[in-house]
Amino acid sequence: MVPIIYESWPKVPKDLKEIIWNSAQDKYVIDPERRKTVLSAIGERWKSFKAILTKVHIYPFKNQPQLLTRPPEKYKFITQEHWDIFVKSRLSEDFQAKSKLQSERRAKNIYNHRLGRKGYVGLVEELKQSLGTSVDKLDRCDLWKKARQNKKGLYLDDAVREKAELIDELTKQKKDGNLVIQVNDDILTLALGTPEHSGRVRAAGPFITPAAYFNHPKRNSRKNVTELQQKVNEQADKILEVNQMIHELQAEYDVIPPQGLPIIPSSENTVIPSSENTGSNTNNSDSRKHLVTPFVETKSCGSQDWSGCPNDDYHLESESDCQSMDKRNTKSDLPPVKSNCRIGKSKQCRLAVDSKANIVAHGMVFERVELNEKIHSVPLGENNIRVAIEYAISPNALLPVPVIGEMTMVKDAIGSCVAWPKEFVLTGVEEVECQAAGENSGPIHAFASLIDQIMSTDSITIAMQNGIFGEQVEAYHNKADLMCLCNMQDITGSCIITYIRVLYDNLVSHGEKYVFVNPVSISSARGPDASAIITKRLQTAKTDKFFFVPYNMRGHWILMVIDSSSMDIYWLDPMQKPPSIDIKIYVTAGIKALQTDGKRRPNPTWHSVKCPKQPMDSQCGYYVMRYMRELVEERNLSISEKVLLFAEKNSYSQDEIDEVRLELIDFILTHM
């Protein structure tokens, strides 16, 4: 409770408002963007409460001070000290003057509505249900008139009746085209004869501002438009200048034989880099297909079949490298023309950092053609090789050999050639280190060799028991999925499903305390559909179950654990980020849909668990499998005690991750 000693809501300390906001979030699912509105509504209720205290418990007894010595019995949360201060402030001459002024202002409002506590918001809902009208079609003039009618639709006040008739007359004039309405001088404003208040809109309900209702532009929007137009003009000038340079170069090369001028790739072969892939995994293995130009065997620059060769800063369409350059003076900043080049063949590759399992980008690797080869005017070095980055898996990863002042991260080098350590340039499956540093290295490598030899386009189908997900589910594994599993790369929902089958067979069947939600179906659903999946799954279990919900959030795997007895939800994110508001909303809606007895229960309580954090982008799926394994293993601990154990580790060792990988591989082998 906010103490009543503060003069007004703006004078309530910010720390206290923060506590109130946190308490509201603990009890309800609230969009953080609604913070200002929620606190404003709380402030209005607090102001109304103080008004009730003044009107009911102070003013009637202001001539009987002995009856004002103690706070009202029904409000035991008001301390004696606060009550004394509040009574003194309300009986002061200053407050009396303010109260009189406000009463005079209120008396000027002669068009009183009859809505009571429901207000305009409640009126709108009533009209929507009774008339079947959408909110967009309800004019505030109609709301204003409806709010002042009795149940029979009559006006009991002459002043209100006159204004209602004037509104009808102005509406008719507008319909006939005889009245032109300005932006915020609508019919209601004209009828009432007074302008709108700067902070609210009449007949629109609370927290509605003129800017929102009348679609006013922001104050500095004209300035922003001017600045934007200026930038557009500048860009247009630059485009014209570049086009002029291109025409001059084309004219020059019309009379000069082709000498290796880089060819701009067509839209068909242009590589589309991934600039948004900040998560780890994806649900569809097709997304791992290379979006690259088909490999072309290159020739020397002087031949007639030359297919283009890249410089350090040019696009990836070309697949060779040239060292000798024919420097020409041109009027542009375009790269100088190359001639008499010695070209090295190129090959598709994957680029890793620190570990061969940590793939951060895909691209092309070029053969070395000279011992003292340079890149960006710097010697390439004995242990490095020239690569061209086509698209990023981890855009924010640091380049192992940065270009000082130009490129420091992978996303900076998309479309350019850079130096890369030879040992971390991977051109085939046999070169990928399966990241099994311990005793599991051999079996995982053997499995990778096996599937490389026996699998082609076929996939492995593994059926799940009906009791695992409450429905018939099958997991499909193709060669690409399984190679990703061996190479510590992104895993799909099929791997998560199959590992849940492993847990169910080995551990869960003993105690039957755990229930699993299909990670593929819940990850592909949105909004009400996701809520329905959770509701349906909860309906199939008893109240003492723990529900595991692996969820792929825009390419990143997380785990939610729902305790159905206490309605606590534990959020385990390998990147240690809090749950988003949309996830909270649909999960909460799915749980509350079970409350069919008409009783109102509090929302579930969310707990963000401090759990081991993934060190690399492609590990979240493995971490989620490990989370589930550890939660079902500790049978003698409660779920709240189990999650506390996660805080003891910063991250998992490779051996710990390999344990779940090997368990999954062993199970898949039995179905091959």
Secondary structure, DSSP 8 states (H G I E B T S, - for coil): ---TTSSSGGGS-HHHHHHHHHHHHHHS---GGGHHHHHHHHHHHHHHHHHHIIIIIIGGGTT-GGGGSS--TT-TTS-HHHHHHHHHHHTSHHHHHHHHHHHHHHHT-------GGGHHHHHHHHHHHHH---GGG--HHHHHHHTT--TTS----HHHHHHHHHHHHHHHHHHHT-----SS--HHHHHHTS---TT--TTS-TT--HHHHTT---TTHHHHHHHHHHHHHHHHHHHHHHHHHHHHHHHHHHSS----------TTT-----SS--SS--S-GGGGS-----------TTSTT------TTS-TT-------B-----SS-S---B-S-----EEEEEEESSSTT-EEEEEEEE----TT-EETTEE--TTEEEEEEEEESSTTSEEEEEETTTEEEGGGGBTSEEEEEGGGEE-SGGG------STTHHHHHHHHHHHHHH-SS--EEEE--HHHHSS--EEEE-HHHHHHHHTT----HHHHHHHHHHHIIIIIHHH--EEE--HHHHHH--THHHHHHHHHHHHTS-TT-EEEEEEEETTEEEEEEEETTTTEEEEE-TT-----HHHHHHHHHHHHTT-TTS------EEEE------SSGGGHHHHHHHHHHHHHH-TTS-HHHHHHHHTT-SS--HHHHHHHHHHHHHHHHTT-
